[in-house]
Amino acid sequence: MKAVVLEAPAAPEALQIRDLPNRVPDSGQVLIQVAAFGLDRSELHIRLGLAQGVTFPRVLGIEAVGTVAACPGGQFRVGEQVATLMGGMVRTFDGGYAEYTCVPERQVVPFRSALDWATLGALPEMLQTSYGCLPSGSMSSRADPAGPGAGPPPWVWPLRCSPGVWA
């Protein structure tokens, strides 16, 4: 698979497109065929060497959207649209600047949308940032009736209100 790799903190010219071995997900992981990813300030900090806990070489990208390529645990079906962000991406395992990314099941959110991939690629971190700017009580009317932690993560809630998107 092709991926954007950074060997060490450096200028943007140091980002290299490389062929890497295809990932094989373990139980509890999901292999996502990446259709789009966002560009975030976090990657700038990592590239400049300002982020702690990052080991190199590393595939950057703290968010991605695409379709499930494999899920040994069966929690998601192959071909299902999904989003993922943060949760260790780039800091402890490779991120989404690749044809495929392999992430823990717990940070994968399924959705259905007719929006184009370029638009969808910008949504996960943007919605998480928006949600993080709200006072903690302002989302209570959208709380999951099954209780805290039972439903999708809070960054998904705005998707529930977006035309053409189901999460």
WOTA-V70770 format. One line per field, one symbol per residue. phi: phi as a letter, one per 40 degrees, with the letter a starting at -180 (. if undefined). burial: b if it has 16 or more other C-alpha atoms within 10 Angstrom, else e. Layout:
phi = ???
burial = ???
//
This chain:
phi = .cacbbcadacdcccbcbcbcccbccdgbbcbccbaacbbcdccccccgcccgbbbcacchcaabibccaadcgcbcdgccabaafghdgcbaccccacbbbbcdcbbbcabaccccccccccdcccccdcccccdccbdcbcccchdgcbccdccdcccbcdgbbb
burial = eebbbbebbeeeeebeeeeeeeeebeeebbbbbbbbbbbeebbbebbeeeeeebeeebbbbbbbbbbbbbbeeeebbbeebbbbbbbbbbbebbbbbbbbbbbbbebbbbbeeeeebeebbbbbbebbeebeeeeeeeeeeebeeeeeeeebebbbbbbeeeeeeeb
//
